[in-house]
Amino acid sequence: MSLKYIAILCLISAVIGGVVTKMYSPPKTVEVTRDVTHTEIQVVTHTVKLPSGEIDTTTTTNQDIKQVDTDNKSTPSPVIPKNWLVSGTYGTDIHTLMPAYGVDVKRRILGPLFIGGNADSSGRIGLTLGMEF
């Protein structure tokens, strides 16, 4: 297999791995509660007619401020990405149908980029380059 096909297979496997990782990663949730203040102003006018014919008017204003809710923010703890990925592999040679067992080790090098190596029981070794989505 030429180097061109190996590079294309590495790119395809990186994209498929990123899509699968994105599909099965838990969603992030944020809960926010805002301050709500309720102000109630009550104006009471009391009118009394006195026996002398005069009208006595008394006005009272009551202002009541009630705090209903407070501001609460809840966010989950940040997810710390893992730097190493170790996996086992199994495959068969198409021509001889002999099973091949192997190991694959990857290390995060920069952000979502991984570099790694693999080896199997048929004597093949290889390098991998992948990206996490």
N, C-alpha and C positions, 0 to 999 in steps of 0.2 A: 504494500500500500504506500502510495507516495505521500510526501509531507503535506501536499495540498489537501488531500482527503482527510488526513489526520487533523489538520487545522480546522477544516469544515466540521468534522465530527465533534471536536472540542467545543466549537462555537455553538452548535446545535444542542449539545448536552448542557452547556451553561445556560442557554435560554430556557430549555425545558426545566432544568433544576430551579431556576429563578421563578418561573411561573408556578411550579408546584409549591415552592416555599411561600410565595405571596398568597396562594389560595388557602393554605392551611395555617397561616399566622393569625393569632388572635387579634380582634379589632381593639383599638384604643378607645376608652370611654372617658368622658369628662362630664362631671355634674357641677352645675353652677346654680346657686340660689341667690337671688338679689335681695337688697334691702327694700322693704315695703313699709312706708310710714302712712298711717291713717290719721288725718286731722279732722276733728269734728268741732264745728263752731255752732253754738246754740244761743240764739237770741230769744229771751223771754220778755214779753211786754205785759205788764199787769196794770189794768185800768180799773179804778174804783171811783164810783160816783158818790160823793159825800152828801149827807143830808142838807148841807147848806147850798147845794147845787154846783159846787166846784167838782172838777174832775181831776183826780190824782193819778198820774201815769208814772210807773216805775219800769225802767228797762234794765235787764241784767244780761250780760254776755258771758258765756262760759266757753272756754277754749280747751279742748281735751285732745292731747296728742298721744297716740298709742303706737308703739313700735311692734309690728306684727312678726316680721321675720328678720333674721340676720344674714349676712353675706357668708356663705360657706362654699369653698371650692374643694373638690375631691378629684384627684388624678391618680391613676395607678402608678406604681413605682416604675421607673424606666427599665426597659428590657436591655440587658447587657448582652451584646452578641458574643457568641462563642468563637474562639480563634482557631480551634482545631476540629477537623472532621475525619473520623476513621471509619471505614466501612469494609465489609467483606463482599466479594464478588463471586459469581458462578457463571460459567459460560461453556459452550461447546464449540469445537472446531467443526465447521460446516462440512468439510471434506472427509474427515475421519470419524466424526461423531464422538470424539474423546472429551470427557469432561475436563474443565480447567477451573481450579479454585484460585482465588487471589485476594489481595488486600489493596485498599486504596486509602492513601493518607493525604489530606489537604490542610493547608495553613493559610489563614487570612494574612495578606501582605499589606493591603491599603484599602481602607473602607470596605466596599463590597467585593473586592477582588481576592481570589484564592489562587494559590499555586500548589501543585501536589505531584505525587508520583504514584505509580501502581506497578504491581508485579503479580504474576500468576504462576500456576504450577506447570504450564506448558513452556516456561522459559522466557516469556515475553515480559518486558518492562516498558514503562511509558511515562510521560509527563502529562499533567493536566493543567489547564488554565480555566478558571470559572469565575462567574460573577453572580452575586446574590441580588435578587430583586425584592 
